[in-house]
Amino acid sequence: MERVFGTLQQRLPPMLRRAGILTADAANGYLRDTYIPEHNARFGKEAAEPGSAFVAYTGVALDEMLCVQGDRVVGRDNCVSWLGRSLQIPEQTHRRHYVKATVCVHEYPDGRLVVFDGPRRLARYDANGELIDASTLSAA
């Protein structure tokens, strides 16, 4: 892709100057009506096989890929701070507290927050930092 961008950055400005194009609207029209059809005619080729090459992604959930993640050290009050919100980690069946432990906070696009210790989910919170259903966490 970088090679294509470099080529376009070197070729397009001189082509637009030679064509006397001075505005963004005129440049978009030139690209749509002239440059792209000529480029596709010159460099395009038919697919080796008919049909779509699309393959559905079956790996990590999209929410996990799009979330913001950050490591935090748990304070003496068993809380972590995330963007001005204090998230208290409830007592776990396998461990009473996480004081001084490093945990990972995930913030999802809808504002939900989740605290993880490695792959283990410790707590879920709504966008305001309120704990969501602590009774189901040890089973999750």
NUFI-251725 format. One line per field, with one value per atom (N, C-alpha, C): residue in three letters; chain; atom name; y, z, x. Coordinates in Angstrom, 1 decimal, always signed. Each point is the difference from the previous one (the first is absolute). Example, Ala and Ser with C-alpha at 12.3 -4.5 7.8 and 13.67 -1.06 7.14 Angstrom:
<rs>
code <- (ALA, ALA, ALA, SER, SER, SER);
unit <- (A, A, A, A, A, A);
site <- (N, CA, C, N, CA, C);
north <- (-5.7, +1.2, +1.2, +1.1, +1.1, +1.1);
up <- (+7.8, +0.0, +0.0, -0.7, +0.0, +0.8);
east <- (+13.2, -0.9, +0.9, -0.4, +0.9, -0.8);
</rs>
This chain:
<rs>
code <- (MET, MET, MET, GLU, GLU, GLU, ARG, ARG, ARG, VAL, VAL, VAL, PHE, PHE, PHE, GLY, GLY, GLY, THR, THR, THR, LEU, LEU, LEU, GLN, GLN, GLN, GLN, GLN, GLN, ARG, ARG, ARG, LEU, LEU, LEU, PRO, PRO, PRO, PRO, PRO, PRO, MET, MET, MET, LEU, LEU, LEU, ARG, ARG, ARG, ARG, ARG, ARG, ALA, ALA, ALA, GLY, GLY, GLY, ILE, ILE, ILE, LEU, LEU, LEU, THR, THR, THR, ALA, ALA, ALA, ASP, ASP, ASP, ALA, ALA, ALA, ALA, ALA, ALA, ASN, ASN, ASN, GLY, GLY, GLY, TYR, TYR, TYR, LEU, LEU, LEU, ARG, ARG, ARG, ASP, ASP, ASP, THR, THR, THR, TYR, TYR, TYR, ILE, ILE, ILE, PRO, PRO, PRO, GLU, GLU, GLU, HIS, HIS, HIS, ASN, ASN, ASN, ALA, ALA, ALA, ARG, ARG, ARG, PHE, PHE, PHE, GLY, GLY, GLY, LYS, LYS, LYS, GLU, GLU, GLU, ALA, ALA, ALA, ALA, ALA, ALA, GLU, GLU, GLU, PRO, PRO, PRO, GLY, GLY, GLY, SER, SER, SER, ALA, ALA, ALA, PHE, PHE, PHE, VAL, VAL, VAL, ALA, ALA, ALA, TYR, TYR, TYR, THR, THR, THR, GLY, GLY, GLY, VAL, VAL, VAL, ALA, ALA, ALA, LEU, LEU, LEU, ASP, ASP, ASP, GLU, GLU, GLU, MET, MET, MET, LEU, LEU, LEU, CYS, CYS, CYS, VAL, VAL, VAL, GLN, GLN, GLN, GLY, GLY, GLY, ASP, ASP, ASP, ARG, ARG, ARG, VAL, VAL, VAL, VAL, VAL, VAL, GLY, GLY, GLY, ARG, ARG, ARG, ASP, ASP, ASP, ASN, ASN, ASN, CYS, CYS, CYS, VAL, VAL, VAL, SER, SER, SER, TRP, TRP, TRP, LEU, LEU, LEU, GLY, GLY, GLY, ARG, ARG, ARG, SER, SER, SER, LEU, LEU, LEU, GLN, GLN, GLN, ILE, ILE, ILE, PRO, PRO, PRO, GLU, GLU, GLU, GLN, GLN, GLN, THR, THR, THR, HIS, HIS, HIS, ARG, ARG, ARG, ARG, ARG, ARG, HIS, HIS, HIS, TYR, TYR, TYR, VAL, VAL, VAL, LYS, LYS, LYS, ALA, ALA, ALA, THR, THR, THR, VAL, VAL, VAL, CYS, CYS, CYS, VAL, VAL, VAL, HIS, HIS, HIS, GLU, GLU, GLU, TYR, TYR, TYR, PRO, PRO, PRO, ASP, ASP, ASP, GLY, GLY, GLY, ARG, ARG, ARG, LEU, LEU, LEU, VAL, VAL, VAL, VAL, VAL, VAL, PHE, PHE, PHE, ASP, ASP, ASP, GLY, GLY, GLY, PRO, PRO, PRO, ARG, ARG, ARG, ARG, ARG, ARG, LEU, LEU, LEU, ALA, ALA, ALA, ARG, ARG, ARG, TYR, TYR, TYR, ASP, ASP, ASP, ALA, ALA, ALA, ASN, ASN, ASN, GLY, GLY, GLY, GLU, GLU, GLU, LEU, LEU, LEU, ILE, ILE, ILE, ASP, ASP, ASP, ALA, ALA, ALA, SER, SER, SER, THR, THR, THR, LEU, LEU, LEU, SER, SER, SER, ALA, ALA, ALA, ALA, ALA, ALA);
unit <- (A, A, A, A, A, A, A, A, A, A, A, A, A, A, A, A, A, A, A, A, A, A, A, A, A, A, A, A, A, A, A, A, A, A, A, A, A, A, A, A, A, A, A, A, A, A, A, A, A, A, A, A, A, A, A, A, A, A, A, A, A, A, A, A, A, A, A, A, A, A, A, A, A, A, A, A, A, A, A, A, A, A, A, A, A, A, A, A, A, A, A, A, A, A, A, A, A, A, A, A, A, A, A, A, A, A, A, A, A, A, A, A, A, A, A, A, A, A, A, A, A, A, A, A, A, A, A, A, A, A, A, A, A, A, A, A, A, A, A, A, A, A, A, A, A, A, A, A, A, A, A, A, A, A, A, A, A, A, A, A, A, A, A, A, A, A, A, A, A, A, A, A, A, A, A, A, A, A, A, A, A, A, A, A, A, A, A, A, A, A, A, A, A, A, A, A, A, A, A, A, A, A, A, A, A, A, A, A, A, A, A, A, A, A, A, A, A, A, A, A, A, A, A, A, A, A, A, A, A, A, A, A, A, A, A, A, A, A, A, A, A, A, A, A, A, A, A, A, A, A, A, A, A, A, A, A, A, A, A, A, A, A, A, A, A, A, A, A, A, A, A, A, A, A, A, A, A, A, A, A, A, A, A, A, A, A, A, A, A, A, A, A, A, A, A, A, A, A, A, A, A, A, A, A, A, A, A, A, A, A, A, A, A, A, A, A, A, A, A, A, A, A, A, A, A, A, A, A, A, A, A, A, A, A, A, A, A, A, A, A, A, A, A, A, A, A, A, A, A, A, A, A, A, A, A, A, A, A, A, A, A, A, A, A, A, A, A, A, A, A, A, A, A, A, A, A, A, A, A, A, A, A, A, A, A, A, A, A, A, A, A, A, A, A, A, A, A, A, A, A, A, A, A, A, A, A, A, A, A, A, A, A, A, A, A, A, A, A, A, A);
site <- (N, CA, C, N, CA, C, N, CA, C, N, CA, C, N, CA, C, N, CA, C, N, CA, C, N, CA, C, N, CA, C, N, CA, C, N, CA, C, N, CA, C, N, CA, C, N, CA, C, N, CA, C, N, CA, C, N, CA, C, N, CA, C, N, CA, C, N, CA, C, N, CA, C, N, CA, C, N, CA, C, N, CA, C, N, CA, C, N, CA, C, N, CA, C, N, CA, C, N, CA, C, N, CA, C, N, CA, C, N, CA, C, N, CA, C, N, CA, C, N, CA, C, N, CA, C, N, CA, C, N, CA, C, N, CA, C, N, CA, C, N, CA, C, N, CA, C, N, CA, C, N, CA, C, N, CA, C, N, CA, C, N, CA, C, N, CA, C, N, CA, C, N, CA, C, N, CA, C, N, CA, C, N, CA, C, N, CA, C, N, CA, C, N, CA, C, N, CA, C, N, CA, C, N, CA, C, N, CA, C, N, CA, C, N, CA, C, N, CA, C, N, CA, C, N, CA, C, N, CA, C, N, CA, C, N, CA, C, N, CA, C, N, CA, C, N, CA, C, N, CA, C, N, CA, C, N, CA, C, N, CA, C, N, CA, C, N, CA, C, N, CA, C, N, CA, C, N, CA, C, N, CA, C, N, CA, C, N, CA, C, N, CA, C, N, CA, C, N, CA, C, N, CA, C, N, CA, C, N, CA, C, N, CA, C, N, CA, C, N, CA, C, N, CA, C, N, CA, C, N, CA, C, N, CA, C, N, CA, C, N, CA, C, N, CA, C, N, CA, C, N, CA, C, N, CA, C, N, CA, C, N, CA, C, N, CA, C, N, CA, C, N, CA, C, N, CA, C, N, CA, C, N, CA, C, N, CA, C, N, CA, C, N, CA, C, N, CA, C, N, CA, C, N, CA, C, N, CA, C, N, CA, C, N, CA, C, N, CA, C, N, CA, C, N, CA, C, N, CA, C, N, CA, C, N, CA, C, N, CA, C, N, CA, C, N, CA, C, N, CA, C, N, CA, C, N, CA, C, N, CA, C, N, CA, C, N, CA, C, N, CA, C, N, CA, C, N, CA, C, N, CA, C, N, CA, C, N, CA, C);
north <- (-1.2, +1.2, +1.2, +0.0, +1.2, +0.4, -1.1, +0.3, +0.6, -0.4, +0.6, +1.4, +0.3, +1.4, +0.9, -0.6, +0.8, +0.3, -1.0, +0.2, +1.1, -0.1, +0.9, +1.4, +0.2, +1.3, +0.6, -0.8, +0.5, +0.3, -0.8, +0.2, +1.0, -0.1, +0.7, +1.6, +0.5, +1.5, +0.6, -0.6, +0.5, -0.2, -1.1, -0.3, +1.1, +0.3, +0.9, +1.4, +0.4, +1.3, +0.1, -1.1, +0.0, +0.2, -0.6, +0.1, +1.3, +0.8, +1.3, +0.0, -1.0, -0.2, +0.7, +0.9, +0.8, -0.2, -0.7, -0.2, -1.5, -0.2, -1.4, -0.7, +0.8, -0.6, -0.4, +0.9, -0.3, -1.2, -0.1, -1.2, -1.3, +0.1, -1.2, -0.5, +1.0, -0.3, -0.6, +0.5, -0.5, -1.4, -0.3, -1.3, -1.0, +0.4, -0.9, -0.3, +1.1, -0.2, -0.3, +0.3, -0.2, -0.9, +0.4, -0.7, -1.5, -0.2, -1.4, -0.9, +0.4, -0.9, -0.3, +1.0, -0.3, -0.9, +0.3, -0.9, -1.4, -0.2, -1.4, -0.7, +0.8, -0.6, -0.5, +0.8, -0.3, -1.1, +0.0, -0.9, -1.1, +0.1, -0.9, -1.3, -1.1, -1.3, -0.8, -1.0, -0.8, -0.9, -0.4, -0.9, -1.4, -0.7, -1.4, -0.9, +0.2, -0.8, +0.8, -0.4, +0.8, -0.1, +1.0, +0.0, +0.9, +0.0, +0.9, -0.7, +0.8, -0.5, +0.3, +0.6, +0.4, -1.3, +0.1, -1.1, +0.7, -0.5, +0.5, -0.2, +1.0, -0.1, -0.7, -1.1, -0.8, +0.1, +0.9, +0.1, +0.8, +0.9, +0.8, +0.8, +0.2, +0.8, +1.4, +0.6, +1.4, +1.0, -0.2, +0.9, +0.0, -1.2, -0.2, +0.7, +0.0, +0.7, +1.5, +0.5, +1.4, +0.7, -0.7, +0.6, +0.7, +0.9, +0.7, -0.8, -0.3, -0.8, +0.7, -0.1, +0.6, -0.8, -0.1, -0.7, +1.0, -0.4, +0.8, -0.9, +0.7, -0.7, +0.3, -1.1, +0.1, +0.7, +0.9, +0.8, -0.8, +0.6, -0.6, -0.2, +0.7, -0.2, -1.0, -0.8, -1.0, +0.7, +1.2, +0.7, +0.4, +0.1, +0.6, +1.3, +0.9, +1.2, -0.1, +0.4, +0.1, +1.2, +1.0, +1.2, +0.7, +0.2, +0.7, -0.9, -1.2, -0.9, -1.0, -0.2, -1.0, -1.3, -1.1, -1.3, -0.9, -0.4, -0.9, -1.4, -0.8, -1.4, -0.8, -0.7, -0.8, -1.2, -0.5, -1.2, -1.1, -0.7, -1.2, -1.3, -1.0, -1.3, -0.6, +0.4, -0.6, +0.9, +1.3, +0.9, +1.1, +0.4, +1.0, +1.4, +0.3, +1.4, +0.0, +1.1, +0.2, +1.2, +0.4, +1.1, -0.1, +1.0, +0.1, -0.9, -0.7, -0.9, +0.9, -0.4, +0.7, -0.7, +0.8, -0.6, +0.8, -0.5, +0.7, +0.4, +1.3, +0.6, +0.1, -0.6, +0.2, +0.9, +1.0, +0.9, -0.3, -0.4, -0.3, +1.2, -0.1, +1.1, +0.6, -0.9, +0.5, +0.5, +0.1, +0.6, -1.0, -1.3, -1.0, -0.1, -0.4, -0.2, -1.4, -0.7, -1.3, -0.1, -0.5, -0.2, -1.4, -0.3, -1.3, -0.2, -1.2, -0.5, -1.1, +0.3, -0.9, -0.3, -1.3, -0.3, +0.0, +0.1, -0.1, +1.4, +0.0, +1.2, +0.2, +1.1, +0.2, +0.8, +1.0, +0.8, +0.7, +0.2, +0.8, +1.2, +1.1, +1.3, +0.6, +0.9, +0.7, +1.2, +0.9, +1.1, +1.0, +0.0, +0.9, -0.6, -1.2, -0.6, -0.8, -0.2, -0.8, -1.5, -0.8, -1.4, -0.6, -1.0, -0.7, -1.4, -0.4, -1.4, -0.7, +0.3, -0.6, -1.5, -0.5, -1.3, -1.0, +0.4, -0.9, +0.0, +0.8, +0.2, -1.3, -0.7, -1.1, -1.2, +0.0, -1.0, +0.3, +1.2, +0.4, -0.3);
up <- (+0.0, +0.0, +0.0, +0.8, +0.0, -1.3, -0.8, -1.3, -0.9, +0.1, -0.8, +0.4, +1.4, +0.4, -0.5, +0.1, -0.5, -1.5, -0.8, -1.4, -0.3, +0.7, -0.1, +0.4, +1.1, +0.4, -1.0, -0.7, -1.0, -1.3, -0.4, -1.3, +0.0, +1.0, -0.1, +0.0, +0.9, +0.0, -1.4, -0.6, -1.3, -1.1, +0.1, -1.0, +0.2, +1.3, +0.3, -0.5, +0.2, -0.5, -1.5, -0.7, -1.5, -0.5, +0.8, -0.5, +0.5, +0.7, +0.4, +1.1, +0.8, +1.1, +1.2, +0.6, +1.1, +1.3, -0.1, +1.2, +0.3, +1.2, +0.5, -0.8, -0.2, -0.7, -1.5, -0.6, -1.4, +0.1, +1.0, +0.1, +0.2, +0.9, +0.2, -1.3, -0.8, -1.3, -0.9, -0.1, -0.9, +0.4, +1.4, +0.4, -0.3, +0.2, -0.2, -1.5, -0.9, -1.4, -0.9, +0.4, -0.9, +0.6, +1.1, +0.5, +0.4, +0.8, +0.5, -1.2, -0.9, -1.2, -0.8, -0.2, -0.8, +0.8, +1.3, +0.9, +0.0, +0.2, +0.0, -1.4, -1.1, -1.3, -0.2, +0.5, -0.1, +0.9, +1.3, +1.0, +0.4, -0.2, +0.5, -0.8, +0.6, -0.7, +0.7, -0.8, +0.5, +1.1, +0.9, +1.1, -0.6, +0.7, -0.4, +0.0, +1.0, +0.2, +0.2, -0.4, +0.2, +1.4, +0.4, +1.4, +0.9, +1.2, +1.0, +0.8, +0.3, +0.8, +1.4, +0.4, +1.4, +0.9, +1.1, +1.0, +1.3, +0.6, +1.3, +1.1, +0.8, +1.1, +1.2, +0.4, +1.1, +1.3, +0.0, +1.2, +1.1, +0.6, +1.1, -0.3, +1.0, -0.2, -0.4, -0.8, -0.5, +1.2, +1.0, +1.2, +0.6, +0.1, +0.6, -0.9, -1.3, -0.8, +0.0, +0.2, +0.0, +1.3, +1.1, +1.3, +0.3, +0.9, +0.5, +1.2, +0.1, +1.1, +0.7, +1.3, +0.8, +1.2, +0.4, +1.2, +1.2, +1.1, +1.2, +1.2, +1.0, +1.2, +1.0, +0.7, +0.9, +1.3, +0.5, +1.2, +1.2, +1.2, +1.3, +0.3, -0.7, +0.3, -1.0, -0.7, -1.0, -1.2, -0.3, -1.1, -1.1, -1.2, -1.0, -0.6, -0.5, -0.5, -1.5, -0.6, -1.5, -0.4, -0.6, -0.5, +1.0, +1.2, +1.0, +0.7, -0.3, +0.7, +0.8, +1.2, +0.9, -0.1, -0.4, -0.2, +1.1, +0.9, +1.1, -0.5, +0.2, -0.4, +1.2, -0.3, +1.1, +0.4, +1.2, +0.5, -1.0, -0.3, -0.9, +0.8, -0.6, +0.7, +0.0, -0.9, +0.0, +0.6, +0.3, +0.6, +0.7, +1.2, +0.8, -0.5, -0.4, -0.4, -1.1, -0.7, -1.0, +0.2, +1.3, +0.4, -0.6, -0.7, -0.6, -1.3, -0.4, -1.2, -1.2, -1.1, -1.3, -0.7, -0.3, -0.7, -1.3, -0.9, -1.3, +0.0, -0.3, -0.2, -1.5, -0.4, -1.4, +0.0, -0.8, -0.2, -1.4, -0.1, -1.3, -0.6, -1.3, -0.7, +0.6, +0.6, +0.6, +1.4, +0.5, +1.3, +1.1, -0.2, +1.1, +0.3, +1.2, +0.5, +0.6, -0.2, +0.5, +0.5, +1.2, +0.6, -0.1, -0.5, -0.2, +0.7, +0.5, +0.5, -0.9, -1.0, -1.0, -0.8, -0.2, -0.7, +0.9, +1.3, +1.0, +0.1, -0.3, +0.2, +1.5, +0.6, +1.4, +0.3, -0.9, +0.2, -1.2, -0.1, -1.1, +0.5, -0.7, +0.4, -1.1, +0.3, -1.1, -0.3, -0.9, -0.5, +1.2, +1.1, +1.1, +1.0, -0.2, +1.0, +1.1, -0.2, +1.0, -0.3, +1.0, -0.1, -0.6, -0.9, -0.6, +0.5, +0.7, +0.5, +0.5, +1.1, +0.6, +0.3, +0.1, +0.4, -1.1, -1.3, -1.1, -0.4, +0.7, -0.5, +0.3, +1.1, +0.2, -0.9, -0.6, -0.9, -1.4, -0.3, -1.4, -0.3);
east <- (+0.8, -0.8, +0.9, +1.1, +0.8, +0.6, +0.3, +0.5, -1.0, -1.2, -1.1, -0.2, +0.0, -0.2, +1.1, +1.3, +1.1, -0.2, -0.4, -0.2, -1.1, -1.1, -1.1, +0.5, +0.7, +0.5, +0.9, +0.8, +0.9, -0.6, -1.0, -0.7, -1.1, -0.9, -1.2, +0.1, +0.9, +0.1, +0.4, +1.0, +0.4, -1.1, -0.7, -1.1, -1.1, -0.4, -1.0, +0.4, +1.3, +0.5, -0.1, +0.4, +0.0, -1.5, -0.9, -1.4, -0.7, +0.8, -0.5, -1.0, +0.0, -0.9, +0.5, -0.9, +0.4, -0.8, -1.2, -0.9, -0.1, -0.4, -0.2, -1.1, -1.1, -1.1, +0.4, +0.7, +0.5, +0.9, +0.9, +0.9, -0.8, -1.0, -0.8, -0.7, -0.5, -0.6, +1.0, +1.2, +1.0, +0.4, +0.1, +0.4, -1.1, -1.3, -1.1, -0.2, +0.1, -0.4, +1.2, +1.2, +1.1, +1.1, +0.6, +1.1, -0.3, -1.0, -0.3, -0.4, -0.8, -0.3, +1.3, +0.8, +1.3, +0.9, +0.1, +0.9, -0.5, -1.4, -0.5, +0.2, -0.2, +0.2, +1.4, +1.0, +1.4, +0.5, -0.4, +0.6, -1.0, -1.3, -0.9, +0.0, -0.3, -0.1, -1.1, -0.5, -1.1, +0.5, -0.9, +0.3, +0.3, +0.8, +0.4, -1.2, -0.9, -1.1, -1.3, -1.1, -1.2, -0.5, -0.8, -0.5, +0.7, -0.4, +0.6, +1.1, +1.1, +1.1, -0.2, -1.1, -0.3, -0.1, +0.7, -0.1, -0.3, -1.1, -0.4, +1.0, +0.3, +0.9, -0.6, +0.6, -0.5, +0.8, +1.0, +0.9, -0.6, +0.7, -0.4, -1.2, -0.9, -1.2, +0.4, -0.8, +0.3, +0.1, -0.8, +0.0, +1.4, +0.6, +1.4, +1.0, -0.2, +1.0, -0.1, -1.2, -0.3, +0.1, +0.2, +0.0, +1.4, -0.1, +1.2, +0.5, +1.3, +0.5, +1.1, +0.0, +1.1, +0.3, +1.2, +0.4, -0.1, -0.4, -0.1, +0.5, +0.6, +0.4, -1.1, -0.5, -1.1, +0.5, -0.8, +0.4, -0.3, +0.3, -0.2, -1.4, -0.9, -1.5, -0.6, +0.8, -0.4, -0.7, +0.4, -0.7, +1.1, -0.4, +0.8, -0.7, +0.8, -0.5, +0.0, -1.1, -0.1, -0.7, +0.8, -0.6, -0.9, +0.5, -0.8, -1.0, -0.2, -0.9, +0.8, -0.5, +0.6, -0.8, +0.7, -0.7, +0.5, -0.9, +0.3, -0.1, +1.0, +0.0, -0.7, -1.1, -0.6, +0.8, -0.2, +0.7, -0.3, +1.1, -0.1, +0.1, -0.6, +0.1, +1.4, +0.8, +1.4, +1.0, -0.4, +1.0, -0.8, +0.4, -0.8, +0.2, +1.2, +0.3, +1.1, +0.1, +1.0, +0.9, +0.1, +0.9, +1.4, +0.5, +1.3, +0.1, -1.0, +0.0, -0.2, +0.5, -0.2, -1.2, -1.0, -1.1, -0.2, -0.8, -0.3, -1.4, -0.3, -1.3, -0.3, -1.2, -0.4, -1.2, +0.0, -1.2, -0.5, -1.2, -0.6, -0.7, -0.3, -0.6, -1.3, -0.7, -1.3, +0.2, +1.3, +0.3, +0.1, -0.4, +0.2, +1.5, +0.3, +1.3, +0.1, +1.1, +0.3, +1.4, +0.2, +1.3, +0.4, +1.2, +0.5, +1.3, +0.2, +1.3, +0.4, +0.9, +0.3, -1.3, -0.3, -1.3, -1.2, +0.2, -1.1, -0.7, -1.3, -0.8, -0.3, +0.4, -0.3, -1.2, -0.4, -1.2, -0.4, -1.3, -0.6, -0.7, +0.1, -0.5, -0.8, -1.0, -0.7, +0.9, -0.5, +0.8, +0.3, -0.8, +0.2, +0.9, +0.5, +0.9, -0.8, -1.3, -0.8, +0.2, +0.2, +0.2, -1.2, +0.2, -1.2, +0.0, -1.0, -0.3, +1.3, +0.5, +1.1, -0.2, -1.2, -0.3, +0.4, +0.1, +0.3, +1.4, +0.9, +1.3, +0.9, -0.1, +0.8, -0.3, -1.2, -0.4, +0.4, +0.4, +0.3, +1.4);
</rs>
